[in-house]
């Protein structure tokens, strides 16, 4: 692309542009965003909505000296373009390329990493207090979406910031959306501002009147600054003023001139309160398909040709199973923290709108809200991504498992998720869930087993978690009749005497592929579909350990505390002699972004890697036996 964008290499270059050039630059940035995200996948609509806001921020403030903290970090593609990363944008979300979120490792312009919502005000307040304590002088800003501001952590931080009176700027990017339309009382309050017909009507009438007068356009530029300030401070700023902020807005988030006026006012304000700026934007701005369907274009997959018929995703199979069970059981309800579309719950909500609860970005509340329902005889299903379930760890222990309440955790995006990277990999849940008493933890080998496990969980009358991956299913047919799966019982998929591969979840089928490859190399392997990480199938595992001395466990989870660790602990505790055990898992590290296939290959979690590790184990054992035999003959 040629044009103004080619000349922007740092935020300083923005300050040279006039009003016409800024509009041209915004248009070029949008074209670049659509081009890159269409090819790579990523968060499109949210970034299209913050183009003017990002430009204005970097014209008024001096990054990296001034600290701009984004919440959530997926709305920072424009920020990356303007902060020395434009030439690398085509590597966005690619292996060893730019992250799809903010990253302190990536740039000094990213003062705080963020892939989960509602963290920015806490981080910004901490940075601002550190600035004051160290006697330094710079601006600190938190740019938070209206979905993220509904999160409990954000409200805690706003309450604390208002109490402390620290010099801080909080910018609300209000587009009425998180991934889905924002829910809750705060969202309704913002809607009243966004759609207040008195405010918009008076503004439009005033503008038309002034435009009809000589020099009216110049006069309007002066009047609208006072109008915005008066309207924002007097009419719409009551809530934020009450909790200790000075309030500006609402400001048109697609008018750079208005944005700069508000940002300058906030930057130069030295009162005894932090400043809150309410900015109204349109998610997907400037790209008609994204404006028309901001939910779909929130996160788009990379463009690639379809090579096979469409297969339902695990998320869709979960949702269709939920719908079938909800038809038969009026006590079944579903709770999700701002992820109804991601969990495919629109399938259920279309038929049972009063039994699907979107609680906003409030994972802790979601779990305890569901626990309250469970005490009254309902069967709550908490549908949540693995990476976000981490945020409700205490509630799972204290409010659910301690009381052994009948609930189901449907854990989507478990294991390697791919392009979203370190903040979103679901690689810890087996470790942190299996240490909790009273909780059954399971993972299906395919989508058919998923529906049976879910049916089992709904009828279990105790807490149960089911983890499943971010992907299409493997294409197996779905049984028309549900079956209960015996709790804690594994399934032998293939028998062999040389080696046992005990796998869980979506690593079972690659283990079967590896066994076929081993057979072609003269190695006969037993393959076990573990199905449960808690409780383990102790009887079968110990039987295998006594009969087959080479054992490999395979899981898409970190090594520490995972499935393999539990198998090893069991064998050790029962003093089974002579077992050679290897755990194929993710090392205890954060996993970068890249395709799922590339990352699985990196950690030997694909069929080829499992085959290679298993063959090495058996070959090494044979060499050791041969060397030992030769030594005995010499002796």
N, C-alpha and C positions, 0 to 999 in steps of 0.2 A: 504494500500500500504506500502511495506517495501522498504528500500533503503536509499539513501542520504536524501531524502525529510523529512523523519522521524527525522533526526538529526538537521534540520534547525528550530530553535525556535526564532531567532532574526537576524537582518542584520549582527550582529557581527560574526555569524557562517559562513557566506559566505566567509569571508576573510581567512578562513583556507583551502579552497579548491584549488586544482590545476586545470590545464586546462582540463585534462581528466574528473575530477570529476564535473567540471562546466557544461560540455556537458551532462554528465549523469543526472545532476540535472535538466537541461533545458528539457530534454526528460521526466523525471518523472513529472515535473510541467505540461507539455502539457497533459500527460495521466490523471493527476488529473483534469485539466480543462475540458477535454472532458467528463470525468465521471460525474462530478458535474453538469455542465451546461446541459448535456443531460437529467439529472434527474430533475433539478430545473428550467430549462429555463434560459435565460440570454444572455449576449453578449459574443459570443464565438470567432469569427474570430479576433476581435480587440485585445483580450487578448492573443491569440496565437501568434500574431505578435509582442508583446512587451516583450516576455519572456527574451531574452538576454539583451535587453535594461534595463529592471527592475533589473536584476541581477547586471549588471555593475553599475547602479546608486547606488545601496545599497552597493557595494564593495568600490566605490570611495568616497562616501559621508557618513556623519554620521547622519542619521535620528534617532530621531526627532530634534536634534540640527540644522542640515541643513534642510531647508524647501523645500520639493518637492511637487509642485502643478500640478495636472494632469488635462488635458483638452482634451476630456471630461472625467468625472470621471468613465465612464463605462469601461475604459481600465485598471482598477486597481485591477483586481482579483489576478494577480501575486504579486502585491504590498501587498495585504492583506495576501497572503500566507507567504510572507517573513517578515511580521511585526506582529508576535505574534497572527495571526488570522487563521492559517492553520487548527487547530482542529475544528474551527467553520465554515469552508468553506461549509460544507454540509447544513448549515442553510441559505445559500446565498439566498436572496430575499424571504425567508420564513417569516411568521408572527413572529415577535419578534426575527428574525435572523439577519444575516449580511445584510447591505444595498448593493445594486448593484452599488452604487456610493461611492465617498469619503464622509466621515461624521466626522465632528469634535467631535460629541458625541461618536463616536465609538472607536476612537484611537488617541493618541497623534501624530501618524505618518501621520495623515491627517490634515495638517494645514489649509486647506480651502475646504469647501464642494462645489461640482460641479456636477450638473446633466444637465445643459444647456451649450452649446458650447460657445467658444470664450471669456471666462472670465479669463483665467489663467494668461495672461501677465499683465493685470490690477491689479489682486490680488498680483502677485509676485512683481510688481513694488512698490505697496503700502507697502508690508512687508519689502522690501529692504530699502525703504526710512525710514520706522519706525526704522529699525535696525540702520541705520546711525544716525538718530536723537537721538536715545537713547544711542549711543556710544557702540553698541554691535558688535560682529564679528562672522558671520556665513554665509553660502552660501544659496542663494535663487535660485531655479530652476523652470521654467515653462516648462512642457512637453506638447506640443500642437500638435494635429493632423493636417494633411494638409487640412482636411475639415474645422476644426475650425478656422484655420488661415485666411480663406477667409472671415470670419465674420467681419463686420464693427468695432465692439468693439475691436477685436484683432488688427486690423490695427491702430486704434486710439491709443491703448496702445503701440504698437511698435514704432509709431511715437514719442510718448511722452518719451519712454524709451531712444530712440536714441538721442533725444534732451537733456535729463537730464544727460546722461552718467553715470547712476548709475550702480554699480557693480551688475550684474545680468546675469544669464545664461538662454537662451531660447533654448529649444531642439525641433526641428521640427521632429515629427514622420511622415515621408512621405511615405504613402503606396498607394497613388493615389485614396483614397476612403474616404468618410465620411460614411454615410450608403450606399449611391449610389456612383458611380464614381464622384470624385470631379470636379466641373465645375468652369470656370472663367479664367481670364488672368493669375492670380497667379498660378493656377493649370497647365496651359500650360507652364509657365516658369519652374515649377518644373518637368514637363514631359521632358523638354529638358535636364535637368540634369539627370533624372532617366534613360532616354533611349538614351543618347548621345553616338553614336556608336564610335566616336573618343576616348572618355574617356575610355569606356569599352574595346575597341579593344586594345588600347595601354597598358592598365593595364594587360590584359590577355597575350599579347605577351611578355611583360616584365617579367611576372611571369614564363611563360614557359621557357624563356631564362635563367633566374637565376636558376630555378630548375635543368637545365641540367649541371650546374657547381658544382664543389666541394663546400660544405658548402652553396649551393645556397638557401636552405630553410631558414637558419639562416639569410643570407644576405637579403632575400626578406622581412623578418619581419622589418628590419631596413629601407629598401628602401621605403616600402609602406607607412610608416608614413610620410616621406618627400613628397612622391608622392601625398598622400591625402591632405596634407596641401597646397602644391603648387597648385594643381588642384583646390581645394576649394577656396583658397584665391585669386588666380589670375584669374581663368576662370569663376567660378560659383558664386562667392560671391559678385558680383558687386552691385546688388540691396540692399542687406542687409548692405554692406559697405556704400552705399550712404545714407541710413537713419540712420547711426550712430552706427552700430554694427561691431565688429570684427567677422569674419566668419570662421568656420571650416567645412570641409566636401566637398562632400558627404562622409558619413561614412557607412560602411556595418552594418546595424542594427542587424544582426544575427551573428556577429563575436565579441565575448566578449572582446577579446584582443584589437581589433581596437577601440571598443567603450570605453574601459577603457583608452586607450592612449589619445583619444580626450577629454574625461571627465576630466582627470588629467590636461591636458593642459589648459582647460577652468577654472578649479578650481584654478590653480596656476597663472592664468593671472591677473596681477594687473595694467593693462593699464587704460586708461580713457574712455573706452567704455564698454558697455555690450557685451556679447559673444553670438553669434548665431551658433548653431551646427545643421547641416542638416544631419539627419539620415534617411537612406532608408531601409524600412522594407517591408515584404510581409504579407498582412493581411491573417490570417488563417494559418500561417507558421507551417509546421510539421504535419498538418492533411489534407490529400488530399481532402476530400469533401469540407472543408472550403476554401482551396486555390483555388479550381476550381470554387466555387460559393460564393465569400465573401459577396455578397449582402444578399443572403438567410441566411448565417450563421452569419451575423452581430448580429442579435438577434433571438434566437430560443426559441420556446415555450417549457414548460416542457413536458416530455414524459408522455402520458396517453393513455389508450385504447379508441378507438372511440366507443361510445355507440349508435350513431344515424347517419343517412345519413348526408352527408356534407351539411350545410346550408350556403349560402353566408354571408359574414360579411357586416356590415353597410358600411364599406369602399368600398367593391366591388360593392354594390348596388349603392352607390354614383357614382362610376366610370362608371358603365354600363349606368346609367341614363345620365351622362355627355356625353358619347359617342353617345347615341341616339339623344340628343339635339344638339350636335355638327354637326351631319349629316344634320340636318334640318336648322341649323342657322350658317352660316359661320362667324358671328361676335363673336361667343363664343370662348373665350380663357381661358386657365388655368395657374395659376402661383402657384408654390410651392417652399418653401425655403428648398431645399435639402431633400425632403421627397417624391419623386415620387413613390417609391415602397411602402412605408408605407401607402400612400393614394391610393394605387392600380391604380395609373395613367398610368402605363405601358399599361393598357387596352385601354386608350385613345391615348397614344403616339404612339402605334403601327400603328394606322390608321391616326393620325394627328400629325406627329412629329413636324411640324412647328407651332402648336397651343398650345403646352404644354411647359411652360418655367420653368426650374429649375434654380433659381437664386443663389443657394448656401445658406449657413447658414446666411441669411441676411433678417430677418423678417421685419425690418423697411423698407428696400428697396423694398421688395416684395409688400407690401401694397401700397406704393406711386408709384411704377412702374405700378401697376395695375390701380391706380387712374389716372395716365397719359393716359393709354389706354382708360379708360372710358370717358375721355373728348373728345375723337375722335370718339366716337360712337361704340366702341367695348363693349362686355359684359364680363368683367373679373370675373373669379371665383378664389378666393384665397383659396387653399386647404392647411390646416394647423392644427396642433395639438393644442388643447386648451391651454396646458401649454406653448407653444411657441408663441401663439397669444398675450400673455401678453406683450411680448417684443415690440410690435408695437402699444401700446395703444395710444400714441400721434398721430401717423399717422392715426389711425382709426378716431379719433376726428377731427384733423386739415385738413387732406388731403382728407378724404372721406366724413364723415357725415356733416361737416361744409358746404361742397359744394353740398351735397346731390347727390353724384354720383351713378349711377346704377352699383352696384357691389354685388357679392355674397361671403360671407365668409362660406366656408364649414369646420366646426370645428369638426375635428375628435378627438377621445380619450377624449370626454367630460365626466365629472363625475369621478367616481372612476376607475382608470386604473389598480390598483392592485400591481403587483410585483415590478414595477419600483419606487414606493414609493413617498416620500415627494416632490421630485423635478418634478415629472411628473403627479401628480394627477390633473385632469382638473376640479377643484372644485370652481373656482373663476369667470368663464366667465359670468354666469348669473348676477352676482353682478356688474362687471365692464362694461359690455356691456349695461345693461338696464338703466344706468345713462346717456347715450349718446343720445341727441336728433337726430331725423331723422333716427334712426336705428331700423328696425324690427328685433326682436329676437325670434326665434322659436326652437322647439324641437319635433321630431316625436315620437309617441308611439311605432312604429314598422317600418320595412323596407319599407313596402308599402307606408305608410304615408311619409316616407323620400323622395321617388321619386316624390310624388305630391308636397311636400313643395319646393323641388328643382326646379321643373318645374315652380311653382308659382314665386319663387325668380328670375329666369332668365328672366321672362316676366314682372317683377314688375316696372322696371325703377326707382328704388331707392335702397339704401343700405339695405341688408337683411342678417342676420346671421342664420345659421342652425347648431345646435349642435347635435352630435350623439355619441353613446358610442363605446368603444373598445370591440367589441364582435361580435359573429355571430348574425344574426337576429333571430327573434323568430320563423321563419319558415312559415309565412303567405304567400299565393300566391301573386304575383305581378300583378297588373292590367296592361293590355296591352296598355291601353289608359291613357295618363296623364290627371289629373284634377287640376284645379286651386282651391286652398284652400282660402276661404275668410279671409283676413287679420284681425287678432284680434278676431276671432270667435272660441269658444270652442266647444266641442262635449260631450253631455251627453251619457255615456256608460251604465249606470244602474240607476234606480230610487229607492229611499227609503226615509222614513220620519224621521228616528231617527238621521241620521248622514250624512254629506256630506264630501267626500274625493275628493279634487281638486288636481290632480297630473299633472306633466309635464314630457314629455320625456319618458325615459325608466322606470320610476316608475309608469306609468299608469297601465300596465298589472299586476304587483304585487299588486296594489291597488284593482284591480278587484278580484284577488285571495283572498285578505283580506276580501272583501265584501261578498264573498261566505262563508268564515269561520264565519263571523259575523252573516250572516243569519242563520247558523246552531246554533247560540247562541241567536237567537231571536232578533237580531238587524238588521234593514233594512237600508242599506246605499245607498245614491246616489254617483255615481262615475263620475267625470268629467275629460275628457282629455283636459287640458287647451290649448295645442298646442303652445300658444304664451305667452311669458313672457313680451313682449312689442310689440304692445299695449295689455293691458289686455282686456279681455271680461268683461268690467265693468257692462254691463246690466245683464248678466247671473249671475255673482258673487253676485251682490247686490240682485237680485231676490232670490238666494239661501239663502243669509244671512238673508233675511226677513222671509223666510219660514222655514228654518232648522237652529236651533240655535247652533248645534254642528258641527264645521267645522275643518277639518284637511287638511293642505296642505302638499304635499310630493314632494321633489326635491332632486336631487343628486348634491348639490351645498352648499357652506357655508351658514349659517343662515343670516349673516349680508348682507343686501342689495339684498338678493336673491328673488326668486319668492314669497315665503311665506311672506316676509317683505312687498312686494308690495301689496299683497292681504290684509294684515292687515292694511296698510296705507289707502287703498281705503275704507274699511269698516269703519275705524275710521273717515275718512274725511266726510263720508256721515252720520255719527251719527246713524248708525243702532244699535238699542238697544238690549241688552240681548244676544249678540253673544258670545259663548265660542269658542275661536280659539286656535288651537295648530299647530305649524309648525314643521314638521319632516324634518330635514335637517342635514347637517354636522355641528357640533359645530365649533366655530371660532378657529380652530386649524389646524396645518399641519397633514395630514394623513400619517401614516407610511406605510411601504410596507407589503403586505400580499395578499392573494387571494381576488378577488372581492367579492366572497360569504362571506368570513369571515368578511370583512370590512363592507359590507352592513348589516350583522347581528349585528355587534357591534353597529352600529348607528340606528338600528331599521328601516332600509330602505328596508328590504326584506318583503315578504308577511306576514310572521309570526310576525315580529316586528310591521308592520302597523296594523295588526289585534289586537295585544296586546295593543298598544297605544290607538286605537279606542275603544276597549272594556272597558279599564280603564276609558276613558273619559265619556262614556255613563253610566257606573256603578257608577262612582262618582257623576254624575249629579242626577241619580235616588236616590242615598243615600241622597244627599242634599235635594231633593224634599220630600223624605219620612220623613227626620228629620224635615223639615220645616212644613209639614202637621201635624206631631205629636205635634209639639210645638203649632201650632194654636189650635189643639184640647184641649191641656192642658189649654191654655189661655181662 
